[in-house]
Amino acid sequence: MEEQSHGYFEQALSNFTKDFAYGGAIRHLVDHGYTVDRIIKEFNYPISRESIEKTVNQYLAEKERKSSKK
């Protein structure tokens, strides 16, 4: 059980660090019309495509939820 908790903590810390370091920039680029492919092509972020896609998809879903509440 302790190993699972440790793995969960490590993953949560990794996600937090990536979001803190790159999340705001990625969300800003999405607001300016950038796609995942364009972000990867034009910027050399040291994170995986999967992480960029996750950030973009979560952000777009959040924006959609907020706009549907209006």
Secondary structure as UniProt FT lines:
FT   HELIX           2..18
FT   HELIX           19..23
FT   HELIX           24..31
FT   TURN            32..33
FT   HELIX           36..42
FT   HELIX           49..69
//
